[in-house]
């Protein structure tokens, strides 16, 4: 079975310090990146800019936050334990 899920995605880019501060303001938790999924299907990802084309840490952060846009808060789901 194929499932198509369409969302509107915005990536807000900043320094690591700026993103940590913004994510704390949004979530009340310290995080190196975060995503806000809205009921209208739009999602805003706050993640640091890449330092270079080999910045695996920040590529992974962006990827995880984009995954939240599709799957929600999967960290709390039992099926991933």
C-alpha positions as CSV (number, residue, x, y, z in Angstrom):
1,X,0.0,0.0,0.0
2,X,1.3,3.4,-0.9
3,X,0.5,6.4,1.2
4,X,1.1,9.9,0.0
5,X,1.4,12.6,2.7
6,X,1.8,16.2,1.5
7,X,2.9,19.0,3.9
8,X,4.1,22.5,3.5
9,X,7.6,22.7,4.9
10,X,9.6,25.7,6.0
11,X,13.2,25.5,7.2
12,X,14.3,28.3,9.5
13,X,18.1,28.4,9.5
14,X,20.3,30.0,12.1
15,X,23.4,29.5,14.2
16,X,23.3,26.6,16.7
17,X,23.0,29.1,19.6
18,X,20.1,30.9,17.8
19,X,18.3,27.7,17.1
20,X,18.7,26.4,20.7
21,X,17.3,29.7,22.0
22,X,14.3,29.6,19.5
23,X,13.5,26.0,20.3
24,X,13.5,26.8,24.0
25,X,11.1,29.7,23.5
26,X,8.8,27.4,21.4
27,X,9.0,24.2,23.4
28,X,10.2,25.1,26.9
29,X,13.0,22.5,26.4
30,X,16.6,22.8,25.5
31,X,17.0,21.3,22.0
32,X,19.5,21.6,19.2
33,X,16.7,21.6,16.7
34,X,12.9,21.4,16.7
35,X,9.8,21.3,14.5
36,X,6.4,22.7,14.8
37,X,3.6,20.8,13.0
38,X,0.4,22.7,12.6
39,X,-3.1,21.3,12.0
40,X,-3.3,22.9,8.6
41,X,-0.5,20.6,7.4
42,X,2.3,23.2,7.5
43,X,5.5,22.4,9.4
44,X,8.3,24.7,10.4
45,X,11.7,23.2,11.1
46,X,14.3,25.1,13.2
47,X,17.7,23.6,12.5
48,X,21.3,25.0,12.3
49,X,22.8,25.9,9.0
50,X,25.3,23.5,7.6
51,X,29.0,24.3,8.2
52,X,30.0,22.5,5.0
53,X,29.0,19.6,2.8
54,X,30.3,17.1,5.3
55,X,28.4,18.4,8.3
56,X,26.8,15.1,9.2
57,X,25.6,16.3,12.6
58,X,23.5,19.1,11.2
59,X,22.3,17.1,8.3
60,X,21.0,14.5,10.8
61,X,19.4,17.2,12.9
62,X,17.5,18.5,9.9
63,X,16.5,15.0,8.8
64,X,15.1,14.1,12.2
65,X,13.1,17.3,12.4
66,X,11.7,16.8,8.9
67,X,10.7,13.3,10.1
68,X,8.7,14.9,12.9
69,X,6.8,16.9,10.3
70,X,5.6,13.5,8.9
71,X,5.4,11.3,12.0
72,X,4.8,13.7,14.8
73,X,6.6,13.2,18.2
74,X,7.8,9.6,17.5
75,X,10.2,9.7,20.5
76,X,7.2,9.0,22.7
77,X,5.8,6.1,20.7
78,X,6.0,2.6,22.1
79,X,6.4,0.9,18.6
80,X,9.9,2.4,18.3
81,X,11.2,0.9,21.6
